[in-house]
C-alpha cells in the first residue's frame, strides 16, 4: 500500500525543515507550487497524505487540495499554514475536505502525530475500498456470466468493450479504475430488454431501421436505471448510462490524470463502446479511428492518439486448437462449440468463463462435445 507523503509549500526552506522532521518516519516528496504538486500527483501518485501551505501564489492551499480531491480522492488532505483565519479555514474544509488544519509553527511531535493519524485514516479508507471492490467485482462477475448464458452476443460485446477500455487506459499510462472495469462489464446489461432480432442485426453489423436504432440507443440508459438502485454502484450506473451520450470536454483540464474518476471512466467507456460499434460494422481499425477523429471532436487529443497505440488488428493474439482440459477462462472461442449430437452449446466469439467451463465439462461427461476446440489466445 502506498504510504508516501507530498508536501507543498512555496518556501523551499520550510520544505527542507519538513524533510528533516519526518525523514525517519515516512517517505516525502515536495513541491513549491500547486501546479507542481498536481504534476507530481499525476506522475508519482497516489499519495497517502497530501499536506499543503494555505497562502501560495497562483493557486492557494484550498484550491490545490480541491484539485487533489478530484484527482486522488483517497489521499488524506491536510493544511499546515501560518494563516489560520476563519475564512481560509472554511474554504479549506468546504473545497478541499481537509482531514486536519495545522498552524505554523508546528512542533515535530504534533506534526508526526497528525501525519500518523492521517496514515491510519488512509489505511482504513484503502482497506474498505479494497473490500468493496472485491465484493462488487465478484457479484458483477456472476451477473455477467449469467448474461453470457442468456445473451452470448451481448456478453461478447461487453468483453470486447472492456478490453478496449483497458487498452486505452494502459496506452494513456493511467490505472484502470475499478468503476470503469465494472461499468464495461455491465455496459450491455440493457440489451436484455431488446428484441432478439434487433440484437441479431446489431451483432451481425447490419443496418437498423429508425425504430430499431431508437430502441438500441436506449439500452445504456436502461442499464443505468437498473444499476442505480444497487447500493455502492451509483457511480457505475452513471458511467454505464453515459456511454451513449455526447460529452463536452472543452472545459475540463488538459491533463487527463487530474479528471475525477467518474468523468474519465465515462469518457473511456464512451470511446470504447463507439469504437466497437465501428469495428463491428466492418471498418478496419485505422478507418474506425479516423471516423472517431473526424466525427467526435469532443474526444481529447491524448485519447485519440492512444487509440493508435492499442492492439486492434489481432497482432497480439494467436489462434490454436485445444482440448477441453486445456480450455481456461479468458480464451476466446474462434468457432461454435458443438455437442457430439450436433447441438450448438456455445456460439463463436464468446470469452471462456468459469461457469461456461463447468457447463461444458458437465455436457462432456454426458453426451460429449466435439474436440479439439479452436480458440484465440491473447498474448
C-alpha positions in Angstrom: 0.0 0.0 0.0 1.3 3.5 -0.9 2.4 5.3 2.3 4.4 8.3 0.9 3.6 11.9 1.6 3.5 15.0 -0.6 4.3 18.4 1.0 3.5 21.6 -1.0 4.8 25.0 0.1 6.2 27.9 -1.8 9.1 28.3 0.6 11.9 25.8 -0.1 13.4 26.3 3.4 10.2 25.2 5.0 10.1 22.1 2.9 13.6 21.2 3.9 12.5 21.5 7.5 9.6 19.2 7.0 12.0 16.6 5.4 14.3 16.8 8.4 11.5 16.3 10.9 9.9 13.4 9.1 12.6 11.6 7.1 13.0 8.9 9.7 9.3 8.1 9.7 7.9 8.4 6.2 8.9 8.9 2.5 8.4 12.5 1.5 8.1 14.3 -1.9 8.0 18.1 -2.0 6.7 20.7 -4.5 6.9 24.5 -4.4 3.6 25.3 -6.0 0.1 23.8 -6.5 0.8 23.2 -10.2 4.0 21.4 -9.5 2.2 19.4 -6.8 -0.5 18.3 -9.3 2.1 17.2 -11.8 3.9 15.1 -9.1 0.5 13.6 -8.2 -0.1 12.6 -11.8 3.4 11.0 -12.2 4.2 9.7 -8.7 0.8 9.3 -7.1 -1.3 8.3 -5.5 0.0 9.7 -2.2 -1.3 8.5 1.1 -1.2 12.0 2.5 -1.0 15.5 0.9 -0.1 18.5 3.1 -0.2 22.0 1.7 0.5 25.5 2.8 -2.5 27.8 2.5 -1.2 31.0 1.0 0.7 30.4 -2.2 0.8 32.4 -5.5 -1.5 31.4 -8.4 -3.2 28.6 -6.5 -3.8 28.7 -2.8 -4.0 25.6 -0.5 -7.8 25.1 -0.6 -7.8 25.4 -4.4 -4.9 22.9 -4.7 -6.5 20.4 -2.3 -9.8 20.6 -4.1 -7.9 19.5 -7.3 -6.2 16.8 -5.3 -9.5 15.6 -4.0 -10.8 15.3 -7.6 -7.7 13.5 -9.0 -6.9 11.3 -6.0 -10.0 11.1 -3.7 -8.4 8.6 -1.3 -5.5 10.8 -0.4 -5.8 12.3 3.0 -5.5 16.1 2.8 -4.1 18.5 5.4 -3.4 22.2 5.7 -0.3 23.4 7.5 -0.3 27.2 7.4 0.6 30.3 9.4 -2.6 31.9 8.1 -5.3 30.4 10.2 -8.1 33.0 9.7 -11.7 31.8 9.7 -12.3 32.4 6.0 -9.3 30.3 4.9 -10.3 27.5 7.3 -13.8 27.4 6.0 -12.5 27.4 2.4 -10.1 24.5 3.1 -12.9 22.4 4.7 -15.5 23.1 2.1 -13.3 22.9 -1.0 -10.5 20.6 -0.1 -12.3 18.4 2.5 -9.2 18.6 4.8 -8.6 16.0 7.5 -6.6 18.4 9.7 -5.8 22.1 9.7 -2.5 22.7 11.5 -0.9 26.1 12.2 2.7 27.2 12.0 4.9 26.9 13.9 4.1 23.2 14.4 6.2 21.1 16.7 7.8 17.9 15.4 5.7 15.8 17.9 2.5 17.5 16.8 3.3 17.1 13.1 4.3 13.5 13.4 1.2 12.7 15.4 -1.0 14.3 12.8 0.8 12.5 9.9 0.4 9.1 11.7 -3.3 9.8 12.2 -3.6 10.7 8.5 -1.8 7.4 7.5 -4.2 5.4 9.7 -7.2 7.1 8.1 -5.7 6.3 4.6 -5.2 2.7 5.6 -8.8 2.5 6.8 -10.2 4.0 3.6 -8.0 1.9 1.4 -9.0 -1.3 3.2 -12.7 -0.5 3.0 -12.3 0.3 -0.7 -10.4 -2.9 -1.5 -13.1 -4.9 0.3 -15.8 -3.1 -1.6 -14.1 -3.5 -5.0 -13.6 -7.3 -4.4 -17.2 -7.8 -3.2 -18.8 -5.8 -6.1 -16.4 -7.3 -8.7 -17.4 -10.8 -7.6 -21.1 -10.0 -7.7 -20.8 -8.3 -11.1 -18.8 -11.2 -12.4 -21.6 -13.6 -11.6 -24.2 -11.3 -13.2 -22.2 -11.0 -16.4 -21.7 -14.8 -16.6 -25.5 -15.2 -16.4 -25.7 -12.6 -19.2 -23.3 -14.7 -21.2 -25.6 -17.7 -20.8 -28.8 -15.9 -21.7 -27.4 -13.4 -24.3 -24.0 -14.5 -25.7 -23.8 -11.7 -28.2 -24.2 -9.0 -25.5 -21.7 -10.8 -23.3 -19.1 -11.0 -26.1 -19.6 -7.3 -27.0 -19.2 -6.3 -23.3 -15.9 -8.3 -23.2 -14.6 -6.6 -26.2 -15.5 -3.1 -24.9 -13.8 -4.0 -21.6 -10.6 -5.0 -23.5 -10.7 -1.7 -25.5 -11.2 0.4 -22.3 -8.4 -1.4 -20.5 -6.1 -1.0 -23.5 -7.0 2.7 -23.7 -6.2 3.3 -20.0 -2.9 1.4 -20.4 -1.9 3.4 -23.6 -2.6 6.6 -21.6 -0.5 5.5 -18.8 -3.4 5.6 -16.4 -4.6 2.9 -13.9 -7.8 1.1 -14.8 -10.4 2.4 -12.3 -12.4 -0.4 -10.7 -15.6 1.7 -11.6 -14.6 1.5 -15.3 -13.9 -2.2 -15.1 -17.4 -2.9 -13.7 -19.1 -0.4 -16.0 -17.6 -2.0 -19.1 -18.6 -5.5 -17.8 -22.1 -4.3 -17.3 -22.3 -2.0 -20.4 -24.6 -4.3 -22.3 -27.0 -5.2 -19.5 -29.7 -3.1 -21.0 -29.7 -5.2 -24.1 -31.6 -7.9 -22.3 -34.8 -5.9 -22.9 -34.3 -5.5 -26.7 -35.9 -7.8 -29.3 -33.8 -10.8 -30.2 -34.0 -10.0 -34.0 -32.8 -6.4 -33.4 -29.8 -7.6 -31.4 -29.0 -10.2 -34.1 -28.8 -7.4 -36.7 -26.6 -5.3 -34.4 -24.1 -8.1 -33.8 -24.1 -9.0 -37.5 -23.2 -5.4 -38.4 -26.5 -4.9 -40.3 -28.3 -1.6 -40.8 -31.1 -1.0 -38.3 -34.4 0.6 -39.1 -35.1 4.0 -37.5 -37.3 2.4 -34.8 -34.7 -0.3 -34.1 -32.0 2.3 -33.9 -34.0 4.3 -31.4 -34.6 1.1 -29.3 -30.9 0.2 -29.4 -29.7 3.6 -28.4 -31.8 3.4 -25.2 -30.0 0.4 -23.8 -27.3 2.3 -21.9 -29.9 4.5 -20.1 -31.9 1.4 -19.3 -28.9 -0.3 -17.8 -28.1 2.8 -15.8 -31.6 2.8 -14.3 -31.3 -0.9 -13.4 -28.0 -0.4 -11.7 -28.9 2.9 -9.9 -30.8 1.0 -7.3 -27.9 -1.2 -6.2 -26.0 0.3 -3.2 -22.4 1.4 -4.0 -23.0 1.0 -7.7 -24.4 4.5 -8.2 -21.3 5.8 -9.9 -21.0 2.7 -12.1 -24.7 3.2 -13.1 -23.9 6.8 -14.3 -20.8 5.6 -16.2 -22.8 2.9 -18.0 -25.6 5.4 -18.8 -23.1 7.8 -20.1 -21.6 5.5 -22.7 -24.1 6.6 -25.3 -24.1 10.4 -24.5 -22.2 13.2 -26.2 -19.6 14.6 -23.8 -18.4 18.2 -23.6 -14.8 18.0 -22.5 -13.8 21.6 -23.6 -13.9 22.9 -20.0 -12.1 20.0 -18.4 -8.3 20.1 -17.6 -5.9 19.2 -20.4 -4.2 16.7 -18.1 -6.5 13.6 -18.0 -4.9 12.4 -14.8 -6.5 15.3 -12.9 -10.0 14.4 -14.0 -12.3 12.8 -11.4 -12.7 9.0 -11.8 -16.3 9.1 -12.9 -15.8 11.6 -15.7 -12.6 9.8 -17.0 -14.3 6.4 -16.8 -17.4 7.7 -18.7 -15.2 9.1 -21.5 -13.1 5.9 -21.9 -16.2 3.7 -21.9 -17.9 6.0 -24.3 -14.9 5.8 -26.7 -14.5 2.1 -26.3 -18.2 1.5 -27.0 -18.2 3.6 -30.1 -15.0 2.1 -31.3 -16.5 -1.4 -31.0 -19.6 -0.2 -32.9 -17.5 0.9 -35.8 -15.3 -2.2 -35.8 -18.4 -4.5 -35.6 -19.8 -2.6 -38.6 -16.9 -3.8 -40.7 -14.5 -0.9 -40.6 -10.8 -1.6 -40.4 -9.1 -0.2 -37.2 -7.5 2.8 -39.0 -10.8 3.7 -40.6 -12.7 3.4 -37.3 -10.1 5.6 -35.5 -10.3 8.2 -38.3 -14.0 8.2 -38.1 -13.9 8.9 -34.4 -11.3 11.6 -35.0 -13.5 13.5 -37.6 -16.9 12.8 -36.1 -16.2 13.2 -32.4 -14.2 16.5 -31.8 -15.1 16.3 -28.1 -12.7 13.3 -27.7 -9.4 14.8 -26.2 -6.4 14.6 -28.4 -4.4 12.3 -26.0 -7.2 9.7 -26.2 -7.3 9.9 -30.0 -3.5 9.4 -30.0 -3.8 6.5 -27.6 -6.3 4.8 -29.9 -3.5 4.4 -32.5 -1.4 2.5 -29.9 -3.8 -0.1 -28.7 -3.9 -3.6 -30.3 -6.9 -3.8 -32.7 -5.5 -5.8 -35.6 -5.2 -9.2 -33.9 -1.3 -8.9 -33.8 -1.5 -9.5 -30.0 -3.4 -12.8 -30.3 -2.7 -16.3 -31.6 -5.2 -19.0 -32.7 -4.7 -22.6 -31.6 -6.5 -25.9 -31.1 -7.0 -27.1 -27.6 -8.8 -29.9 -25.8 -11.5 -29.3 -23.2 -8.9 -29.9 -20.4 -6.7 -27.1 -21.8 -9.6 -24.6 -22.1 -9.2 -21.9 -19.5 -11.1 -18.6 -18.6 -10.0 -15.7 -20.8 -9.7 -17.6 -24.0 -11.9 -16.6 -26.9 -13.8 -19.2 -28.9 -12.9 -19.0 -32.6 -15.7 -21.4 -33.6 -19.0 -22.7 -32.2 -18.7 -25.4 -29.5 -20.8 -28.4 -30.6 -22.1 -31.4 -28.7 -21.4 -34.9 -30.1 -25.1 -34.9 -31.3 -24.7 -31.7 -33.3 -26.2 -29.3 -30.9 -24.6 -25.8 -30.6 -23.6 -25.4 -27.0 -21.7 -22.1 -27.1 -21.5 -19.7 -30.1 -18.3 -18.3 -31.6 -16.7 -15.2 -30.2 -17.6 -15.9 -26.5 -15.0 -15.5 -23.9 -14.5 -18.6 -21.8 -15.7 -18.2 -18.2 -15.7 -20.5 -15.1 -19.5 -21.0 -15.5 -19.1 -22.0 -19.2 -16.3 -24.4 -18.3 -18.4 -26.1 -15.7 -21.3 -26.4 -18.1 -19.0 -27.8 -20.9 -17.4 -30.4 -18.5 -20.9 -31.5 -17.5 -22.0 -31.9 -21.1 -18.8 -33.7 -22.0 -19.4 -36.2 -19.2 -22.9 -36.9 -20.6 -23.4 -36.7 -24.3 -19.9 -35.5 -25.1 -18.6 -32.5 -27.1 -16.6 -32.1 -30.3 -12.9 -31.7 -29.7 -10.4 -30.1 -30.3 -11.7 -26.6 -29.8 -10.3 -23.6 -31.9 -9.6 -20.6 -29.6 -7.9 -17.3 -29.8 -5.4 -16.5 -27.0 -4.3 -13.0 -26.2 -0.5 -12.8 -25.8 
